Amino acid sequence: MRLAAPCKTNLFLEVVARRPDGFHELDTVFVTLDLEDALELEPLPGGRLELLVEGDPTVPADATNLVWRAAEALRVAAGRLDLGARLRVEKRVPAGGGLGGGSSDAAAALRGLDRLWGTALGDERLHALAAGLGSDVPFFLHGGLQRGTGRGERLAPLPAPARPLDLVLVLPDFGCPTGQVYGALRPFLPGAGGPPVRDAGPLVEALARGDAAGVAERAWNRLELAAESCFPALRALRERLARAPGVLTARLSGSGSTLWALVEARDDAERLARELRGPGLRTVVARTA
């Protein structure tokens, strides 16, 4: 069985407040992109699990990988520790860049193994397993365009946009560890000196109209403020992107370090990607699902 595992970006990401449980209350708009990993699954006897990762030597192929953890969680939930599988991940989505590649791989593993093994847990139980693996994993069970609240795991599908958006993904040669970014967020939260809470509603309306300029005007990511305080080079790169011809806006993806630039048309995206590509900077042309 072969499955696609598309990545995502956040067209809008508001951190409303810090919660008593230590997590943050989010309001975010997820969208899948046409850059994707591939996952191959085949059954193995005797409860054996094997994982092979190709294309990125930095991604572990052991029990710490979210794909392995998804397989373990699924067979424990089904009460079937005798189930086994060989899992092969072809990595095309850069790891650790805020694009959710590992989370998407885990969601694909849950969906695929549920079919391969015939466990038939159903959407509700798969969603619970996904939420236990990570805040972004539930989104990838269905993908598309969704609004997430809570930790991002409470999801509401949104109407399909009138037209796809053309983006350039810009990946610097440094990462933004999620823990470090959230650790620097406190002074940028609403009520602690940061900007007031923003609402995703106007962006959702612009998407429904197919209004790329309206999306650009309303795009937002509060984590940008914290990430750029930790990594000043990120701010310089984002500002450079935003000034480039044909770019409507440039924002951070998730907690970074990937930036996305929204452009008017595919030709603009391909031109910009060529112009920016160079030492220490990778670019990828992408389109929203």
C-alpha positions as CSV (number, residue, x, y, z in Angstrom):
1,M,0.0,0.0,0.0
2,R,1.4,3.4,-1.0
3,L,0.0,6.7,0.5
4,A,0.8,10.3,0.0
5,A,1.6,12.4,3.1
6,P,1.3,16.1,2.1
7,C,2.7,18.9,4.2
8,K,0.9,22.0,5.4
9,T,1.3,25.6,6.2
10,N,-0.7,27.9,8.5
11,L,-2.2,30.8,6.7
12,F,-3.3,32.1,10.1
13,L,-1.9,31.2,13.5
14,E,-3.1,33.1,16.6
15,V,-2.0,32.2,20.1
16,V,-4.9,33.4,22.2
17,A,-3.5,32.6,25.6
18,R,-1.4,30.1,27.7
19,R,-3.5,27.4,29.2
20,P,-3.3,26.0,32.8
21,D,-2.1,22.7,31.4
22,G,1.0,24.4,29.9
23,F,-0.2,24.2,26.3
24,H,-1.4,27.3,24.4
25,E,-4.9,28.0,23.1
26,L,-4.7,28.4,19.3
27,D,-6.9,29.7,16.5
28,T,-5.3,28.6,13.2
29,V,-6.1,27.9,9.6
30,F,-4.3,24.9,8.2
31,V,-4.0,24.1,4.5
32,T,-2.3,21.2,2.8
33,L,0.3,21.9,0.1
34,D,1.3,19.8,-3.0
35,L,4.7,19.0,-1.5
36,E,4.4,15.5,0.0
37,D,6.2,12.5,1.4
38,A,5.3,9.0,0.4
39,L,4.6,6.1,2.8
40,E,4.7,2.4,1.8
41,L,3.2,-0.2,4.0
42,E,3.2,-4.0,3.9
43,P,2.2,-6.5,6.6
44,L,4.8,-8.5,8.5
45,P,4.1,-11.6,10.7
46,G,4.7,-12.0,14.4
47,G,4.1,-8.4,15.5
48,R,7.3,-7.2,13.9
49,L,7.7,-3.5,13.0
50,E,10.4,-2.3,10.6
51,L,10.9,1.3,9.6
52,L,13.0,2.6,6.7
53,V,13.5,6.3,6.0
54,E,14.9,7.5,2.7
55,G,15.8,11.0,1.5
56,D,16.8,12.6,4.8
57,P,19.5,11.1,7.0
58,T,18.5,13.4,9.9
59,V,15.2,11.7,10.4
60,P,15.4,8.7,12.8
61,A,14.2,5.2,11.7
62,D,13.5,3.9,15.2
63,A,10.8,4.0,17.9
64,T,11.2,7.7,18.3
65,N,9.8,8.4,14.8
66,L,6.2,9.4,14.8
67,V,5.4,6.8,12.2
68,W,6.6,4.0,14.5
69,R,4.7,5.5,17.4
70,A,1.6,5.7,15.3
71,A,1.8,2.0,14.5
72,E,2.4,1.1,18.1
73,A,-0.5,3.3,19.3
74,L,-2.9,1.8,16.7
75,R,-2.2,-1.9,17.6
76,V,-2.4,-1.1,21.3
77,A,-5.8,0.6,20.8
78,A,-7.0,-2.4,18.8
79,G,-5.6,-4.9,21.3
80,R,-3.7,-6.6,18.5
81,L,0.0,-6.7,19.4
82,D,0.5,-9.5,17.0
83,L,0.1,-7.2,14.0
84,G,3.3,-6.2,12.3
85,A,4.3,-4.1,9.3
86,R,7.2,-2.9,7.2
87,L,7.0,0.9,6.8
88,R,9.1,2.9,4.3
89,V,9.0,6.7,4.3
90,E,10.3,8.6,1.3
91,K,11.1,12.1,2.7
92,R,10.6,15.1,0.4
93,V,9.2,17.5,3.0
94,P,12.1,19.1,4.9
95,A,12.1,18.0,8.6
96,G,11.8,20.5,11.4
97,G,10.8,23.5,9.3
98,G,7.2,24.0,10.5
99,L,5.6,22.2,7.5
100,G,4.3,19.2,9.6
101,G,6.0,16.5,7.5
102,G,6.5,14.1,10.4
103,S,2.9,14.7,11.6
104,S,1.6,14.0,8.1
105,D,3.6,10.8,7.9
106,A,2.1,9.7,11.3
107,A,-1.5,10.4,10.1
108,A,-0.9,8.5,6.9
109,A,0.5,5.6,8.9
110,L,-2.7,5.6,11.1
111,R,-5.0,5.7,8.1
112,G,-3.0,3.1,6.1
113,L,-2.4,0.6,8.9
114,D,-6.0,0.8,10.0
115,R,-6.9,-0.4,6.5
116,L,-4.0,-2.8,6.1
117,W,-4.6,-4.5,9.4
118,G,-8.4,-4.3,9.2
119,T,-8.6,-2.8,12.7
120,A,-11.5,-0.5,11.6
121,L,-11.2,1.8,14.6
122,G,-13.3,4.6,13.0
123,D,-12.8,8.3,12.7
124,E,-13.3,9.2,16.4
125,R,-10.8,6.7,17.8
126,L,-8.2,7.5,15.0
127,H,-8.6,11.2,15.9
128,A,-8.0,10.5,19.5
129,L,-4.9,8.5,18.7
130,A,-3.7,11.3,16.4
131,A,-4.1,13.9,19.1
132,G,-2.1,11.8,21.4
133,L,0.8,11.8,18.9
134,G,0.9,15.6,18.3
135,S,-1.2,18.7,17.9
136,D,-0.9,18.8,14.1
137,V,-1.5,15.1,13.5
138,P,-5.4,15.2,13.6
139,F,-5.4,17.8,10.8
140,F,-3.6,15.4,8.5
141,L,-6.1,12.6,8.8
142,H,-8.3,14.5,6.3
143,G,-6.2,17.5,5.3
144,G,-7.5,20.1,2.9
145,L,-8.5,23.5,4.5
146,Q,-9.5,23.4,8.2
147,R,-9.7,25.8,11.1
148,G,-8.1,24.4,14.3
149,T,-8.7,25.5,17.9
150,G,-7.7,24.2,21.3
151,R,-4.1,22.9,20.7
152,G,-5.0,22.8,17.0
153,E,-6.7,19.4,17.4
154,R,-10.3,20.6,17.4
155,L,-11.0,20.9,13.7
156,A,-13.7,22.4,11.5
157,P,-13.5,21.9,7.7
158,L,-13.7,25.1,5.7
159,P,-15.3,25.5,2.2
160,A,-12.9,24.9,-0.6
161,P,-11.2,28.1,-1.8
162,A,-12.4,29.6,-5.1
163,R,-8.9,29.1,-6.4
164,P,-5.6,27.7,-5.1
165,L,-2.9,29.9,-3.9
166,D,0.6,29.9,-5.3
167,L,3.5,30.0,-2.8
168,V,7.2,29.9,-2.6
169,L,8.5,28.0,0.4
170,V,11.9,29.4,1.6
171,L,13.9,27.2,3.9
172,P,17.0,28.7,5.5
173,D,19.8,26.4,6.7
174,F,19.0,26.8,10.4
175,G,16.0,25.5,12.4
176,C,13.7,27.1,14.9
177,P,13.2,24.5,17.7
178,T,9.5,24.6,18.6
179,G,10.2,24.6,22.4
180,Q,12.6,27.6,22.1
181,V,10.0,29.6,20.0
182,Y,7.2,28.9,22.5
183,G,9.5,29.6,25.4
184,A,10.2,33.1,24.0
185,L,6.5,33.8,23.3
186,R,5.3,35.1,26.7
187,P,6.1,38.9,26.1
188,F,4.3,38.7,22.7
189,L,1.0,37.2,24.0
190,P,-2.2,39.4,24.1
191,G,-2.4,41.2,27.4
192,A,1.4,40.9,28.0
193,G,2.5,43.6,25.6
194,G,1.8,41.8,22.4
195,P,-0.7,42.8,19.7
196,P,-4.4,42.3,20.5
197,V,-6.0,39.0,19.5
198,R,-6.8,38.7,15.8
199,D,-9.7,36.7,14.4
200,A,-9.3,34.2,11.5
201,G,-12.8,35.0,10.2
202,P,-11.8,37.7,7.7
203,L,-9.1,35.5,6.2
204,V,-11.5,32.6,5.8
205,E,-13.9,34.9,3.9
206,A,-11.1,36.1,1.6
207,L,-10.2,32.5,0.9
208,A,-13.8,31.6,0.0
209,R,-13.8,34.6,-2.5
210,G,-10.5,33.5,-4.0
211,D,-9.1,36.9,-3.1
212,A,-5.4,36.4,-2.8
213,A,-4.7,40.1,-1.9
214,G,-7.3,39.8,0.9
215,V,-5.6,36.6,2.1
216,A,-2.3,38.4,2.1
217,E,-3.7,41.4,4.1
218,R,-5.2,39.1,6.7
219,A,-2.5,36.4,7.0
220,W,-1.0,36.3,10.5
221,N,1.3,34.2,12.7
222,R,2.0,35.3,16.3
223,L,4.8,32.8,16.6
224,E,6.7,35.0,14.1
225,L,7.3,37.6,16.8
226,A,8.9,35.0,19.1
227,A,10.8,33.2,16.4
228,E,12.3,36.4,15.0
229,S,13.3,37.6,18.5
230,C,15.4,34.3,18.8
231,F,16.6,34.4,15.2
232,P,17.0,37.9,13.8
233,A,18.2,36.5,10.5
234,L,14.7,35.2,10.0
235,R,13.2,38.7,10.2
236,A,15.7,40.0,7.7
237,L,14.8,37.1,5.3
238,R,11.1,37.6,5.7
239,E,11.3,41.3,5.1
240,R,13.5,40.7,2.0
241,L,10.8,38.3,0.7
242,A,8.0,40.7,1.4
243,R,9.7,43.4,-0.8
244,A,10.4,41.0,-3.7
245,P,8.4,41.8,-7.0
246,G,5.1,39.9,-7.2
247,V,5.0,39.0,-3.5
248,L,1.8,39.8,-1.7
249,T,3.0,38.8,1.7
250,A,5.6,36.7,3.5
251,R,4.9,34.8,6.7
252,L,6.4,32.1,8.9
253,S,5.1,28.6,8.6
254,G,4.1,27.2,12.1
255,S,7.0,27.8,14.5
256,G,9.5,28.0,11.6
257,S,12.0,28.1,10.2
258,T,10.3,27.8,6.8
259,L,8.8,31.0,5.4
260,W,6.1,31.2,2.7
261,A,5.6,33.9,0.2
262,L,2.2,34.4,-1.4
263,V,2.5,35.5,-5.0
264,E,0.0,36.5,-7.7
265,A,0.7,33.6,-10.1
266,R,2.7,30.4,-10.7
267,D,5.1,32.2,-13.0
268,D,5.9,34.7,-10.2
269,A,6.5,31.8,-7.9
270,E,8.9,30.0,-10.3
271,R,10.8,33.2,-11.0
272,L,11.2,34.1,-7.3
273,A,12.3,30.6,-6.4
274,R,15.1,30.7,-9.0
275,E,16.2,34.2,-7.9
276,L,16.3,33.3,-4.2
277,R,17.9,29.9,-4.4
278,G,21.5,29.8,-3.3
279,P,24.0,28.8,-0.6
280,G,22.2,28.3,2.7
281,L,18.7,28.9,1.2
282,R,16.5,26.2,-0.4
283,T,13.3,27.2,-2.3
284,V,10.3,25.1,-3.3
285,V,7.3,26.2,-5.4
286,A,4.1,25.0,-3.9
287,R,0.3,25.3,-4.3
288,T,-2.5,25.0,-1.8
289,A,-4.7,21.9,-2.0
